[in-house]
Structures are given as C-alpha cells and as structure tokens.
Amino acid sequence: MNVLTVDYRAPDAAARFTESLRTTGFGVLKNHPIPQELVESIYSEWLGFFDGEDKHQYAFDPAKQDGFFSTAISETAKGHTVKDIKEYFHIYPWGRIPPALSERALRYYELANALAAELLGWVEAHSPAEVKQRFSEPLSGMIAKSPCTLLRVLRYPPLSGNEPEGALRAAAHEDINLLTVLPAANEPGLQVKGSDGAWHDVPCDFGTLVINIGDMLQEASGGYYPSTSHRVVNPTGEGRFKSRISLPLFLHPRDEVVLSERYTARSYLDERLRELGVKM
C-alpha cells in the first residue's frame, strides 16, 4: 500500500492526491495552507484543558453531541465490544466551547473547512463521468453552510497498565463523513489496513495533513472511493507515558443532502451514531 505524500503547491497535486485517495482511501499533504503554529498552539492549550477538571463542566449533550466525552463514555468502534482509550471534545461553531480556547479552535475550523472544500473539488474534478453523475450536487456544495461538520479535539491519555484486554487507543474503524482532515499528531500510531489485510503506518511527519475518505463519500460514489479501515495502536516504550493529541475535522454534508437511493446524510449519520453507542 502506497499512501502518497503530495506537495499541495505542485502542478499535479490534485491528480496525485485524488489517485492516492482512490487506491488507498488516504492521502497526505505537505506545504498546505494551514499554519503549523496554529495547530501546535491548539495542541498545547487543549492538553492543559484535558489535564484539568473544568472539562467536566462541559459534559456531552446526547441530543446535540457537543461538549466533553470522557473515557468512560467514548466510542466503541463498530464490531468491537471494548471502548477506545480516549477522551475528546466536540466543537461546532454553534456549540459550547471553553471561552479561553475558542478563538484558535474556531480559526482552525474555518481554515480546515475551506481547504476541505477545495479538496472535495479536486476529488470531483478527477472523478470519472459515471461517478460524478451519482453526486446529487457538487461535493463541495454538500458541506456549504453545514452545521454538522465536526472538529474533534482528541486526547489519548498515557497508558496506566490497567487497560481492558484488547483495548486500543482507537480500534479499527471507518469514518462516517465525506472527508476527514487531520494534522499529523504529536505522537505516531495511525495505521491503515491494506487490501492484503496487513496494517501499514500512515506517513505522519509533523506539519503534514492526513486526509482520508469516510463512508458517506464511499456511499455517494457507489464505492469508487473506498473508506478504508484505520486504527491508532497503543504506544510502547517511553511513548506509553505520553498523551497523544489529535485534531480531526470531520466534513459532514447538510442533513438533507442525498447520498444515495438508500440514505440522506442525516439518516446515515443517525444509523452510525446508534451503532457507536453514543445515540439511542
């Protein structure tokens, strides 16, 4: 499996990036327009937040799915029985955000959302005509003014040695949405499953962006763009004693967007949230 690292500024960036998505479900961008100092400042600020007690004032709202999700209520990946070893905070522009942390987080949300719209344009431009015909509207239009696009500030805590047997920081799963935009985390661990069944490390040089396809794009494209399984493995050595911060932006269409004859974006999302055990 060859997940390509593509120079965002290169003349053939759109074609090479889309080909990597089509063949592996993943692509990596370097020299992209999101400032690394913004990402690093968010990592630093939110590590402090997760280490404190104020986070419990923002306990998640089951109806809105915003706020703080503790390790006790975090996701159980579809097909698994053990919860992931993680805690996280869901950020929507309309939702609750700690005031001292909102400015940079919302700035990142805006920049990453704009870049993602451009990348969806790349994908559509380099799709075969028969795939384009499946899209109910332009891919970048599906996310325009969407209140559903989610920024998750994700913390994998240091390992205690008392984790349940078989628990991983993130068990093998596929994302729900159209595309996920992810700055390289402060620690390694992200892997993607190849067609050979083996697990491969995703390139994660600090300062790059990892982008992967979600199930909604797979559904909308009739399977042409694969939503591939990925996971975050538990660290070994000194890495066991470190937190891992991650900042995925999950690009979601507006609720009413038609993905296929079977699903709208909302019906698909509700089905998956029930499978994950975070919605009744």
ABEGO torsion letter per residue (X at the ends): XBBBBBBAABAAAAAAAAAAAAAAGBBBBBGBABBAAAAAAAAAAAAAAAABAAAAAABBBAAAGBEBBBAAABBBBBGBABBBBBBBBBBBAABBBBAAAAAAAAAAAAAAAAAAAAAAAAAAAABBAAAAAABABBAAAAABGBAABBBBBBBBBBBAGABBBGBBABBBBBBABABBBBBBBABBGBBBBBAAGBBBBBBABBGBBBBBBBAAAAAAAGGABBBBBBBBBBBBEAAAABBBBBBBBBBBBBAABBABAABBAAAAAAAAAAAAGABX
